[in-house]
């Protein structure tokens, strides 16, 4: 499988989140062509403001329970939205070697931050970042989310305005 195939799996996670009324973010952790863990955003349905159960954090938690696991540097995270700073930090601390994301988070994305001024734990990690894989498909899910008046999470935010303007 290739980046597009794994991103399609992440998009399936995001679609499931959307259908549950959640913010449509999905994540798939992969090593050696095998899916190790998945996650989809929770805690936002019905006006919820849970800010810790992000798709990437759920996938990171699943990785804790897999034995044997590939070396972290050989794991890739496929995310439908650019990871936020919290998730990006967790990915860096875990030593994940690659992030592939679909849609840029212009409001809270952390993957493009300048790590040169950060502490060594974050600055010195080797990490490949690939953006824009199946961007249009992810954008469609976010448009559906933000167009639905029942979804109040990040309603009228910079990300919502940016998304709906496309």
C-alpha positions as a printed Julia matrix, in Angstrom:
166×3 Matrix{Float64}:
   0.0    0.0    0.0
   1.08   3.58  -0.56
   0.44   6.96   1.07
  -2.89   7.37  -0.71
  -4.13   3.95   0.41
  -3.25   4.56   4.05
  -4.74   8.05   3.9
  -7.96   6.49   2.6
  -8.03   4.4    5.78
  -7.53   7.56   7.86
 -10.34   9.21   5.9
 -12.57   6.26   6.8
 -11.83   6.98  10.46
 -12.68  10.65   9.88
 -15.91   9.72   8.1
 -16.92   7.57  11.07
 -16.22  10.51  13.39
 -18.33  12.81  11.2
 -21.21  10.32  11.2
 -21.05  10.29  15.0
 -21.28  14.08  15.07
 -17.6   14.48  15.93
 -14.94  16.71  14.39
 -13.89  14.69  11.3
 -10.29  13.79  12.08
  -8.91  10.31  11.54
  -5.48   8.82  12.04
  -3.79   5.56  11.09
  -0.37   4.47  12.41
   1.51   2.21  10.0
   4.79   0.3    9.96
   6.06  -2.18   7.4
   2.87  -1.88   5.36
   0.75  -2.92   8.35
  -1.76  -0.82  10.26
  -0.76  -0.82  13.92
  -3.27   1.6   15.41
  -6.14   3.89  14.45
  -7.96   6.79  15.98
 -10.79   9.17  15.31
 -11.67  12.37  17.11
 -13.98  12.11  20.1
 -15.41  14.5   22.64
 -16.75  17.2   20.31
 -20.26  15.92  19.55
 -23.16  17.82  21.02
 -21.08  20.86  21.86
 -18.38  18.93  23.72
 -15.05  20.68  24.18
 -12.8   17.73  25.02
  -9.37  18.84  23.87
  -7.34  15.73  24.62
  -9.02  12.85  22.77
  -7.57  13.7   19.39
  -7.26  10.97  16.77
  -3.45  11.0   16.98
  -3.44  10.76  20.78
  -5.81   7.78  20.65
  -3.53   6.07  18.12
  -0.48   6.81  20.29
  -2.25   5.21  23.27
  -3.03   2.1   21.2
   0.65   1.76  20.28
   1.44   1.33  23.98
  -0.4   -2.0   23.96
   1.11  -3.58  20.85
   3.81  -6.18  21.25
   6.08  -6.52  19.4
   6.06  -3.13  17.81
   8.25  -1.7   15.09
  10.9    0.82  16.11
   9.13   4.19  16.41
  11.32   5.69  13.69
   9.75   3.19  11.25
   6.17   4.21  12.09
   4.22   6.64   9.93
   1.14   8.53  11.1
  -1.5    9.27   8.45
  -3.7   12.14   9.63
  -6.63  13.75   7.86
  -5.81  17.1    9.49
  -2.38  18.5   10.26
  -1.6   17.49  13.86
  -2.0   20.21  16.47
   0.89  21.14  18.77
  -0.21  18.64  21.43
  -0.36  15.76  18.98
   2.78  16.87  17.17
   4.62  16.96  20.5
   3.36  13.48  21.39
   4.46  12.14  18.01
   7.89  13.72  18.44
   8.34  12.41  21.99
   7.37   8.91  20.86
  10.02   9.13  18.1
   7.63   8.51  15.2
   9.57   8.86  11.94
   6.97  10.17   9.52
   3.77  12.21   9.42
   1.57  12.32   6.33
  -1.41  14.65   6.52
  -4.19  15.63   4.16
  -5.51  19.05   5.15
  -3.54  21.91   6.67
  -4.73  23.31   9.98
  -4.11  27.01   9.52
  -5.51  27.72  12.97
  -3.72  25.19  15.17
  -1.42  23.0   13.1
   1.92  22.16  14.62
   3.66  20.16  11.92
   5.14  23.19  10.21
   6.45  24.89  13.34
  10.09  25.94  13.48
  11.62  23.38  15.82
  15.07  24.99  15.78
  14.25  27.08  18.85
  12.69  24.23  20.83
  14.29  22.05  23.49
  16.46  19.14  22.27
  13.75  16.52  22.84
  11.69  18.14  20.08
  14.37  19.88  18.02
  16.66  16.91  17.5
  14.12  14.31  16.35
  14.35  13.19  12.75
  10.91  13.45  11.21
   9.69  13.4    7.63
   6.53  15.42   6.98
   4.39  15.05   3.86
   1.37  17.28   3.35
  -1.58  17.43   0.99
  -2.19  13.7    0.42
  -5.9   13.38  -0.5
  -6.43  16.95   0.67
  -9.63  17.43  -1.36
 -11.3   14.42   0.27
 -10.44  15.65   3.75
 -11.56  19.18   2.89
 -14.94  17.77   1.85
 -15.42  16.19   5.28
 -14.54  19.44   7.06
 -16.9   21.4    4.82
 -19.7   18.99   5.68
 -18.92  19.38   9.37
 -18.78  23.18   9.35
 -21.87  23.51   7.13
 -23.98  21.54   9.6
 -25.52  24.03  12.07
 -25.75  21.27  14.71
 -21.95  21.09  14.89
 -20.82  23.89  17.18
 -17.22  22.77  17.68
 -14.93  25.51  16.3
 -17.99  27.15  14.75
 -17.01  30.47  13.14
 -13.32  29.87  13.91
 -10.47  30.75  11.58
 -10.38  27.12  10.46
 -14.13  27.08   9.77
 -13.98  30.31   7.76
 -10.9   29.16   5.83
 -12.53  25.8    5.07
 -15.88  27.18   3.97
 -14.23  29.79   1.74
 -12.72  27.06  -0.45
